[in-house]
Amino acid sequence: MTGASRGIGRAVALAFAHAGERVAVHSTRPHEEAKSTLAALPGTGHALVTGDLADPAAAARIATDAIIALGRVDVLVNNAGVAPTAENRHAPAEVDYADWVATWQHMIQVNLLGAANVTWAVARHLIDRGAPGSIVNIGSRGAYRGEPTHPAYAASKAALHALGQSLAIALAPHHIAVTSVAPGFIATERQQPKLAAPSGEALRQESPFGRVGTPEEVAHTVLHLSAPASAWTSGTIIDLNGASHLRP
């Protein structure tokens, strides 16, 4: 479970642990949030693995460390990513070329290439074992509706969706299912200031339900997609946005 120290990642890790699974919690560094997630997981046999997904060698090591810690890995959830913030805003009219290039490189390295590299390592582990498995990617609504102030983020998530569909075909002969979810605005800890601000009501009204999504709702869908009985959903991208954005 990459990027599991808080938010959606923590909710997914908790959902798997409550279902009786052992979980490898990934974080870039062994900071207190990651340790808190690990401590909150029910059951035993869980592990904390660390590393920067922007580094290809670290991405492979993260997978290896998880396999060693758990004995085997049957499910990979690619959640880690560089999220849109005020600091990495990069609308073309607002940033210089150096910042534009640096932001694109960092988001693509983590959100796309990091996920691709960890996926390769876990897929080869499953293939070498001759075992079925599941890979679930956490994408974004932004891949479809666009992110004008954070175009690299939207592009990286669209590419992650496409990667998942390509690998769904490539890995099906090995009985490995690959799916993606595309959440809309989710009420994680990081987003609470936005929801508490005057603009928060506009965010809630994007959905006809009059609210935003929760990390637990994303976790519920990820757990369902990862189950062996859900293998026939391979190649699917599931929208989780409360009808706030509809696509053909």
MOSULBEL-V368352 format. One record per pair of residues at least 24 apart in sequence whose C-alpha atoms are under 10 Angstrom apart, sorted by sequence separation. I is the first residue (numbers start at 1). J is the second residue. If there is no record, write none. Layout:
# MOSULBEL-V368352
I,J
I,J
This chain:
# MOSULBEL-V368352
1,25
2,26
3,27
4,28
5,29
10,34
13,37
14,38
17,41
18,42
19,43
20,44
21,45
22,46
23,47
24,48
25,49
26,50
27,51
28,52
45,69
46,70
82,106
83,107
137,161
158,182
187,211
1,26
2,27
3,28
5,30
13,38
16,41
17,42
18,43
21,46
22,47
23,48
24,49
25,50
26,51
27,52
28,53
45,70
81,106
82,107
139,164
157,182
186,211
187,212
188,213
1,27
2,28
5,31
10,36
11,37
14,40
15,41
16,42
17,43
24,50
26,52
27,53
28,54
45,71
81,107
82,108
137,163
185,211
186,212
187,213
188,214
189,215
214,240
5,32
6,33
10,37
13,40
14,41
15,42
17,44
53,80
54,81
81,108
82,109
111,138
112,139
137,164
185,212
186,213
187,214
188,215
213,240
5,33
6,34
9,37
10,38
13,41
14,42
17,45
52,80
53,81
81,109
82,110
83,111
111,139
136,164
184,212
185,213
186,214
187,215
188,216
213,241
4,33
5,34
17,46
81,110
82,111
135,164
184,213
185,214
186,215
187,216
212,241
213,242
4,34
5,35
6,36
10,40
28,58
80,110
81,111
183,213
184,214
185,215
186,216
212,242
3,34
5,36
6,37
10,41
80,111
81,112
183,214
186,217
211,242
5,37
79,111
80,112
135,167
183,215
186,218
210,242
212,244
4,37
5,38
13,46
78,111
81,114
135,168
209,242
211,244
4,38
28,62
78,112
80,114
81,115
134,168
183,217
184,218
207,241
208,242
209,243
210,244
27,62
80,115
183,218
206,241
207,242
208,243
209,244
26,62
78,114
79,115
182,218
206,242
207,243
208,244
26,63
78,115
134,171
181,218
206,243
207,244
24,62
77,115
78,116
133,171
144,182
206,244
207,245
24,63
26,65
76,115
132,171
133,172
143,182
205,244
206,245
26,66
78,118
132,172
140,180
141,181
142,182
181,221
204,244
24,65
25,66
77,118
78,119
111,152
112,153
132,173
133,174
134,175
135,176
136,177
137,178
138,179
139,180
140,181
141,182
142,183
180,221
181,222
203,244
24,66
76,118
77,119
111,153
132,174
133,175
134,176
135,177
136,178
137,179
138,180
139,181
140,182
141,183
142,184
180,222
5,48
23,66
24,67
76,119
107,150
112,155
113,156
131,174
132,175
133,176
134,177
135,178
136,179
137,180
138,181
139,182
140,183
141,184
142,185
179,222
4,48
108,152
111,155
112,156
116,160
123,167
127,171
130,174
131,175
132,176
133,177
134,178
135,179
136,180
137,181
138,182
139,183
140,184
141,185
181,225
24,69
107,152
108,153
111,156
112,157
115,160
119,164
130,175
131,176
132,177
133,178
134,179
135,180
136,181
137,182
138,183
139,184
140,185
180,225
23,69
24,70
76,122
104,150
106,152
107,153
110,156
111,157
112,158
113,159
127,173
128,174
179,225
1,48
2,49
3,50
22,69
23,70
75,122
76,123
103,150
104,151
105,152
106,153
107,154
108,155
109,156
112,159
113,160
116,163
120,167
124,171
127,174
178,225
179,226
1,49
2,50
22,70
74,122
75,123
103,151
104,152
107,155
108,156
111,159
112,160
115,163
116,164
119,167
123,171
126,174
127,175
177,225
178,226
2,51
22,71
24,73
73,122
74,123
103,152
104,153
107,156
108,157
111,160
112,161
126,175
127,176
177,226
3,53
22,72
23,73
72,122
73,123
103,153
107,157
126,176
177,227
2,53
22,73
54,105
59,110
74,125
75,126
101,152
104,155
108,159
112,163
116,167
123,174
177,228
179,230
23,75
24,76
28,80
54,106
73,125
74,126
100,152
104,156
108,160
176,228
179,231
23,76
26,79
27,80
54,107
56,109
72,125
73,126
123,176
175,228
177,230
178,231
179,232
180,233
26,80
54,108
55,109
56,110
59,113
60,114
63,117
64,118
67,121
72,126
177,231
178,232
179,233
180,234
186,240
54,109
55,110
59,114
62,117
63,118
67,122
94,149
176,231
177,232
178,233
179,234
180,235
181,236
182,237
183,238
184,239
185,240
186,241
53,109
54,110
58,114
59,115
62,118
63,119
66,122
91,147
92,148
93,149
175,231
177,233
178,234
179,235
180,236
181,237
182,238
183,239
184,240
185,241
2,59
53,110
54,111
56,113
57,114
59,116
60,117
61,118
63,120
64,121
72,129
74,131
75,132
76,133
77,134
78,135
79,136
80,137
81,138
91,148
92,149
177,234
178,235
179,236
180,237
181,238
182,239
183,240
184,241
185,242
52,110
53,111
54,112
55,113
56,114
59,117
60,118
63,121
64,122
67,125
73,131
74,132
75,133
76,134
77,135
78,136
79,137
80,138
81,139
90,148
91,149
92,150
176,234
177,235
178,236
179,237
180,238
181,239
182,240
183,241
184,242
53,112
54,113
55,114
56,115
58,117
59,118
60,119
62,121
63,122
74,133
75,134
76,135
77,136
78,137
79,138
89,148
90,149
91,150
92,151
119,178
172,231
175,234
177,236
178,237
179,238
180,239
181,240
182,241
183,242
184,243
185,244
2,62
53,113
54,114
56,116
57,117
58,118
59,119
60,120
61,121
62,122
63,123
73,133
74,134
75,135
76,136
77,137
78,138
79,139
89,149
90,150
91,151
172,232
181,241
184,244
2,63
53,114
54,115
56,117
57,118
59,120
60,121
64,125
73,134
74,135
75,136
76,137
77,138
78,139
88,149
89,150
90,151
91,152
184,245
1,63
52,114
53,115
55,117
56,118
59,121
60,122
63,125
88,150
89,151
90,152
172,234
53,116
54,117
84,147
86,149
89,152
90,153
171,234
172,235
13,77
53,117
85,149
86,150
88,152
89,153
1,66
12,77
53,118
84,149
85,150
88,153
168,233
169,234
84,150
168,234
169,235
12,79
83,150
84,151
167,234
168,235
9,77
84,152
167,235
168,236
9,78
10,79
84,153
165,234
166,235
9,79
82,152
83,153
84,154
164,234
165,235
8,79
9,80
82,153
83,154
164,235
165,236
8,80
81,153
163,235
164,236
165,237
4,77
162,235
164,237
1,75
2,76
3,77
4,78
82,156
161,235
1,76
2,77
3,78
4,79
5,80
81,156
161,236
162,237
1,77
2,78
3,79
4,80
81,157
161,237
1,78
2,79
3,80
1,79
2,80
3,81
1,80
2,81
3,82
138,218
78,160
138,222
136,221
137,222
136,222
135,222
136,223
136,225
135,225
136,226
134,225
135,226
134,226
133,226
134,227
133,227
134,228
133,228
132,228
134,230
134,231
140,237
141,238
133,231
136,234
139,237
140,238
141,239
132,231
135,234
138,237
139,238
140,239
141,240
134,234
136,236
137,237
138,238
139,239
140,240
141,241
145,245
75,176
77,178
136,237
140,241
144,245
145,246
74,176
75,177
76,178
77,179
78,180
144,246
145,247
75,178
77,180
141,244
142,245
144,247
141,245
85,190
141,246
141,247
83,190
2,114
2,115
2,118
9,138
8,138
1,136
77,222
77,223
75,223
77,226
76,226
75,226
74,226
75,227
75,228
74,228
8,183
11,188
8,186
10,188
7,186
8,187
9,188
7,187
8,188
7,188
8,189
6,188
7,189
6,189
7,190
6,190
7,191
15,216
14,216
11,214
12,215
16,219
11,215
12,216
15,219
16,220
19,223
10,215
11,216
12,217
14,219
15,220
8,214
9,215
10,216
11,217
12,218
13,219
16,222
7,214
8,215
9,216
11,218
12,219
15,222
16,223
7,215
8,216
11,219
12,220
15,223
6,215
7,216
8,217
9,218
10,219
11,220
12,221
8,218
9,219
12,222
13,223
16,226
8,219
12,223
